[in-house]
């Protein structure tokens, strides 16, 4: 299969993935095919100090990522905040990562190529390619991986946008359903029903969506008293 056909089929497959999690897992698998590496993984940034392994083609990839968190060093972390890519022919002797490199070499991985996953408006994390052989990656691999990571970044961005949109749509539907229940039960109009939901949200310091979900879940229990589990209480935005 030529390069253009590969990327075309990959783009279609990623587009058809049912959710962001599946998209990310497929990207890791495609990365192995595109670069002929032994393992691949993806680290995603969810907040300033929250980075997780979102996909890994083997257990040792997850261990490699965890070692970067433990030692606070490594190409996967550097690719997120530093240059857009980092390549090492032999991590066991690479002076850039004196603690992480030898530890990862013990897992049987010697070469690494990490590239930033990002669009113009957002950094998502890093795509990380591993090989058991020393000097496994060359400039041709870097060129292919650079093209690959652009496609992957767009796929992740689209998946996140679609997932976020679906969550917003579901929330609006849930709030509308709760309004309907309140309107029927208390013979009030839509504005008063929404004001009741909003007031409960602010009083109990929970999301409006949670209040609406509670109303819907307890629609057959008119005497139920609204309560909030400890794990649901959070600042309302």
Order of alpha helices (4+ residues) and beta strands (2+ residues): alpha-alpha-beta-beta-alpha-alpha-beta-alpha-beta-beta-alpha-alpha-alpha
